[in-house]
Amino acid sequence: MPPAFSRDEYDARLARVRAEMERRGLDALVIGDPNNHNWLTGYDAWSFYTPQIVVVQHDVGPVWIGRKMDAGAAKLTTYLADDQVRPYPEDCVQQVGTHPMTVAGGYMAEMGLDGKTIGFEGDTYFLPYKAVISLQASLPTARWVDADLLVNWCRAVKSDAEVATMRQAARLAEGAMTTAYETVRPGLRQCDLMSAIVATQVGGTAEFGGDLTALSPLILAGEAAMTAHPMWTDEVFEVGQTVALELGGCRNRYNAGLARTIQLGRGTRELFDTARAVEEGLEAVLSVIKPGALALDTHRAWQEVLDRYGLTKDSRIGYSIGVAYGPDWGEHTISLRGGDDTVLEKNMTLHVMLGMWMDDWGMEMSETTVVTDTGVECLTRFPRAVHVID
Amino acid sequence: MPPAFSRDEYDARLARVRAEMERRGLDALVIGDPNNHNWLTGYDAWSFYTPQIVVVQHDVGPVWIGRKMDAGAAKLTTYLADDQVRPYPEDCVQQVGTHPMTVAGGYMAEMGLDGKTIGFEGDTYFLPYKAVISLQASLPTARWVDADLLVNWCRAVKSDAEVATMRQAARLAEGAMTTAYETVRPGLRQCDLMSAIVATQVGGTAEFGGDLTALSPLILAGEAAMTAHPMWTDEVFEVGQTVALELGGCRNRYNAGLARTIQLGRGTRELFDTARAVEEGLEAVLSVIKPGALALDTHRAWQEVLDRYGLTKDSRIGYSIGVAYGPDWGEHTISLRGGDDTVLEKNMTLHVMLGMWMDDWGMEMSETTVVTDTGVECLTRFPRAVHVID
């Protein structure tokens, strides 16, 4: 299991990170987010439930610091040399009175980083408060600078190889939705539908397999449909229910999201009217995405359609999407909403996610897209109309 | 979808947390861990990819503070009253220059908590560094005290209803392993085996469905078998491979782990010798688990067996397991290892996890157990011998 991309590609990613570090005057960068570990080094293992970091410097290669039992994964799944893999002992895992990041900070001090200017990811889940203060205590004369999302922003524009991987993820997403369309029926338990969906996501195609998506697949049916992120249950689908599905596909940890809505039996006029507005809104959004457009332009186009239909939605309508383990597949950088003046560039990948959660029902429609030379391409290709099952 | 347990049970849990807060002199407790949210309030949604907290005080009920689009989930899945659900606006989600926990801290100030002694979970992934300092900045005269794992320790001894739920999770784990035994064969892709496994985990039984486990299911085969937490690939299983599987089941977010080892074709003497030692070691561990024993007693019993066989393992041999969303199903409290002097009590649930990751192969054997009045019961029931497929 070599890294998913070429050595040249990882070198280019590292150069991009170092250039941004240079610009900000950082001697070193502490990366805690496993998504960023994967993107920068190829590291791929379900080991991030114990804290692990990658330390980037300018003049020596990135160093992975993690749990001893996971050091083998660093050697197996990355281009890092043996001296770029620094395991901490097993006995500091979940141990009272010690912290793995105290040991990691000690390693960083040995690397000569005390007294230096060190960026760190201040808002990633995987580098919690105590991890940060443990690092800081181990390098007391360093200057610590918040560099949250520095790497995430470097990830925003994908390489062609990454886009190709996301195309595969999109195939898996379409497969998952096809399975859902073919399987859902009144009387079936939600868990049985989800069983078929995850089997398709993971089994993939004859050409390639899949991973579980970073965002849990979501079924919005019954009373849960008014909420955005419900967990599936043992309840059976019922005639008359509107069922929104936020599914996706994941290939080599790259995610593509795909949301659609199914109507079991007769739907309400409100549903079909809303669906028409959302589909028109989606088209409006897609029509403005191109290099040079601003993220907020997409929201303006959407809002114009919504205004015409007298609908409201106060949450954003999309975000940058890519490599992720969970709980989120969004990159926490670009948001499609008013006020986000990010200039769109070729090979950015955006999940345009239109969720309408009403008082007692909900519907969703989404596409995973890539910005092209002149506009946008939907990576996901699947009929958009509400799918009625009689 | 009402909460999974009775109102009385949640009341008892809250009383346990408040008693510990009282003992530590805390006026309030900020809980960031979604596992703890679920345990304390029933809250159940895949919304924890944006920060959310539950604030516990002595004289008023717990307050959930989270994203506006998830407030409906709080009303649907918990016993909290409307005034115990405080949404923050959508526009502070992943927004530069603001932080949802600044808003949350403002709500806490309104609740009269500035100047008070406030405990917080300092080492949970879901309350990162910037979340903590944002809260602290919003309540500048409060005294902030690290209360990491306070709730986790309250979770260590399960109620009978929780044990019953974990029995169901164990049924799902057995089903997943049965599927693996029936499906794996040389020439099959790893992703296809995993597809069948996750379908079984989620589809569950005729009586109840399942969730995806908090720890990703793991396949250790080929060169990846020397590492502890590899991700599955598209590679096919080969004759001669030793395949270790760390699977499990999850019911209402309660996890049961189950690891076993399969040999495809002829196995080495080293494998079967190691398996014999591990099985004997497992029996030795189980023989000492009972109320009043110490966690470290289990490790001593294990080490005696390993010493006799001339084997070594420097990682812990188990941990407390229970309710979890991921990335970990362990509770980060009890570890079965030397030095952990936790006194075992009835209804503690322990995943005894014996992973032997050798130079170029690996094997695993585990049981999810519950401490009984007089000893221990394996919740998972599945043949332990290495399963040879010829």
Interface residues (C-beta under 8 A of the other chain):
Chain A: M1 D44 A45 W46 S47 F48 Y49 K68 M69 D70 G72 A73 L76 P89 E90 D91 V93 Q94 Q95 H99 F120 G122 D123 T124 Y125 F126 L127 P128 Y129 K130 A131 V132 I133 D146 D148 R189 Q190 C191 D192 M194 S195 A196 V198 A199 T200 V202 G203 G204 F208 G209 G210 D211 L212 L215 S216 L218 E223 A224 M226 T227 A228 H229 P230 M231 W232 T233 D234 E235 R253 D314 S315 R316 Y319 Y325 G326 P327 D328 G330 H332 T333 S335 R337 G339 G355 W357
Chain B: M1 D44 A45 W46 S47 F48 Y49 K68 M69 D70 G72 A73 L76 P89 E90 D91 V93 Q94 Q95 H99 F120 G122 D123 T124 Y125 F126 L127 P128 Y129 K130 A131 V132 I133 D146 D148 R189 Q190 C191 D192 M194 S195 A196 V198 A199 T200 V202 G203 G204 F208 G209 G210 D211 L212 L215 S216 L218 E223 A224 M226 T227 A228 H229 P230 M231 W232 T233 D234 E235 R253 D314 S315 R316 Y319 Y325 G326 P327 D328 G330 H332 S335 R337 G339 G355 W357
